[in-house]
Amino acid sequence: MTTLTKATGEAAARETPARRRRRVDRLPYLLLLPCLAIIGVLLLWPLGQVVMMSFYKLDSVRQLRGDREWPWVGLANYAQILGDPFFRTVLRNTVLFAVANVVLTMILGTLVGLLLNRLGKKMATFVASCVMLAWATPALTGTIVWKWIFDDTSGLVTWLFNKLPDGLSTALFGRSDWTGYGWFNDPLLFFAILTLVVVWHSFPFIAVSVLAGLKSVPSELQEAARVDGAGPWRVFWSVTFPILRPVFGILVVLSTIWDFKVFTQQFVLAGGTQDRSTFMLSIYSYAEAFSPPPKYGLGSSIAVILTLILLVVTGVYVRMVLRQEDES
């Protein structure tokens, strides 16, 4: 027993610090292996399948089942999509929608976060809990409620507009009876309602994140600015915003990613994929792949293009996080 203990001690003594450090450094990677395996199975493998399908001509379920061959077309699907003028319209819709939603979500979320920071502890907790109900509500459930609110016969908005005096309603909107009015038929009005739904569902996360950031701002700096005669807006822009700039940057990138891939809300409000004038990239990919006749290859190529756009945005986000870590 003494000899074994002595040999073990001599082996530990001969082990260099560099070798000991390398052995310890492997531990984080070993702990990450289960997560990497799950990510590979649930994310990377389906993504690889979509990328592979985008290089083939696939127009039947039998091909997906393996009963028929997959004709190789190379980059023909991408050339067809990128050369289609309708794709440029869809891309424009997606970009404009994302920009509008990011701006409105950030403004509303910041204002609510500032309000929560000014409230007392109990009231702030109550208001934050109520606000987070919108964030906790599943997108499908919330969208169904909003679609009922704008229903053309029994919806709340239709009922409110019918309660307006006929003369006022006619003077302002050119009609007095709103029963049967298609709120989702006009593309501009549809996007306005869709923006309302998405912002309603997204701003609580921004508000709570901004509130958490505000708790880290030294109150002495804000108090000094007020003593110097700065108003609320000046205090926020000159003191609070520079300190929270990294937080706002990350929130903008995350909101951009979420708004680029909005699907559920649009699909439910539009009632499917019939209205092509309101298409964005996510629902465009779905419509090309699954609307009869199905074109799985084209739908996959659109999904890959959307993924590449989101990867660029994600790359910006990762760089911002790494830069924050370096600065800290």
Secondary structure, 3 states (H helix, E strand, C coil): CHHHHHHHHHHHHHCCHHHHHHHHHHHHHHHHHHHHHHHHHHHHHHHHHHHHHCCECCCCHHHHHCCCCCCECCCHHHHHHHCCHHHHHHHHHHHHHHHHHHHHHHHHHHHHHHHHHHCCHHHHHHHHHHHHHHHHCCHHHHHHHHHHHCCCCCCHHHHHHHCCCHHHHHHHHCCCCCCCCCCCCCHHHHHHHHHHHHHHHHHHHHHHHHHHHHCCCCHHHHHHHHHCCCCHHHHHHHHHHHHHHHHHHHHHHHHHHHHHCCCHHHHHHHCCCCCHHHCCHHHHHHHHHHCCCCCHHHHHHHHHHHHHHHHHHHHHHHHHHHHHHHHC
